[in-house]
Each structure stands twice: as C-alpha cells, then as structure tokens.
C-alpha cells in the first residue's frame, strides 16, 4: 500500500522500567512508515528510570514522540491519563497500547490498520496475545486467555474468542472474527492492542475505561463492529509471577472502588444502578469460580485442544483471583485505601 494513513499510538506510563525499553524497541522496529506515526506518551509521575528511558527515545525520535504529564497518575478513568492523551491524537486511527505491550510481530501495525482500510464497516480491531516459550506459567496463562483478569473471562471479547470461537462470525478472507457490540450479548475489548477509527472513538465519548467505552457503544443503538484477527498478536508482558499478578489486580480493584467508581458507565455489580440480570451474572461468576469443578473442565478442554499445560492452572487462577477480589473489596471499603503493587 503506497499511502498509509497517519496513526496515533497512545500509551500511559508509570514506573515501567521493567518493560518500557522493550516497548520502544518493538515500536520502532515496526515496518509502518515512521513519518505516519504519532506516539503520545502520558506519564503519571514515574519515580524509577521510566522518564530517563522515555527521554532517550524522545531525543532519537523528536518528530514522533509527544510527551505529556498525567497529573492524576492513573491511566483509567475520566480525566486521567488515557482520556487526556487520546484527546490530543491527530491520526485517522488511534492505537491504544499499554506500556507492557510488546509488538513482537514487526508488521503488527500494518496488519491491524489494513483491516480497517479494507473493511469500512469495522469500527475497531482488537489484537490477540502472543505466548512466549520462555515466559512464566502465569504469564503464559494470562496471554492465552487474552486478558490479565481471569475473573472477567465471561465479559471479555478476547477471552470469549479464545474459549468459544464458534460463537462469532468468521471472515475467511480477512482471517478475523467479528463481533457486533450488543447490550444484550455484551463483551468488551479496547485495551492491550486496540485500534479504532478516531471519528467513532470521539463520537462515543472518548476514553474512560475499556469496558465503559464498549458499554457506551452498546447503549448508543448504533451498529459498531469489532474485528479480532486470528493470528495478529502482541505480547502482554504483564506479570512476573502469580503473586505479582494478584497484587496488581488487588491494587486495581482498590483504585476502582476508591477513585474510579462514581463516574462509570458500566458497573460490575450495583443493586441500585444496574438490572437484576446483570447483578445475577456477576454473582453466578463468583459461584462458578468458587465451585472449582467447572474451571477444571474448562481448563482440561483447552489443554487437550491446544496441547498446552498452562491451561491446567485455569481453575486455580479463577479461585485465587476471586478470593483476591473479595479481600480487595473489604480492604478498600473498610480501610478506605489501596494496597501497593509493582507495575
């Protein structure tokens, strides 16, 4: 393709020295034309080497990298990092990447953008995740289910494609699954390698949080279609161990309850704000995870299907993360404070 469109890659950083060097290396190894890339980096006040690494790449690519300070530290929520940064985007397409998202396929950007160019009815494209051979068991599992939060599997588009691909229409020519965003059959995406047309992004209210963005689309009554390519993948270098993952999830639940609850569009459970059926789905998910046996059958089915041993930890992960969330709930509600966690 001779004339690739201008794109805006948007990333929020905070104490990401563990991953940010690799993040930049993979970004600038992409075969997408550099003069068509705008990279907006919003930092939430990092106290490690993150800012030094960002500055090194800013000096090397001054026309590409635009740096801004995120005064509220966090990426998710109205008026926070991702919301502020995406509003400065000038590209035709907005690419949402986390600081721990590594574009290990050097044609990732071209392949994601190509789907949107060739399919004007597609609103956004959600990447799947790559599983490195040398990653920890926890990291392999998280990338296999397509989402960092095992509890959210019943709600996550990428997780549902991983577990139940036949639920979705499949475009053979483009080699991607298609999901029409639907309030009655609701799944969300929008993080860890999500590309969306800037026009549709702005008309649906911009960014507050991935699940909120999708819920607004569902409530709008308009027809929004999301493509999930079968083999376009990035590596979400999210955890170093099970303990690390649990601490991060407990931290995020505390943030959600204490600082990011009042101005939401989607609520996981709230008897005053949402329907009985949505509250019931949440409670049934808790029961499913605690019963353990359903998770055993799910994990065993996937292990036999893909011949990968990491699927066998699935029931343990569901049980552990649910227990962690119960702890986080009471810690936040009673203590009125968040736990700490390394990124």
Secondary structure, 3 states (H helix, E strand, C coil): CCCCCCEEEEEEECCCCCCHHHHHHHHCCCCCCHHHEEEEEEECCCCCCHHHHHHHHHHHCCCCEEEEECCCCCCCCCCCHHHHHHCCCCCCEEEECCCCEECCCCCHHHHHHHHHHHCCCEEEEECEECCCCCCCHHHHHHHHHCCCCHHHHHCEHHHHHHHCHHHCEEECCCCEEEEECCCCCCCECCCCCEEEEHHHHHHCCCCCCHHHHHHHHHHHCCCCEEEEECCCEEEECCCCCHHHHHHHHHHHHHHHHHHCCCCCCCCCCCCCCCCHHHHHHHHHHHHHHHHCHHHHHHHHHHHHHHCCHHHHHHHHHHHHHHHHHHHHHHHHHHHCCCCCCCC
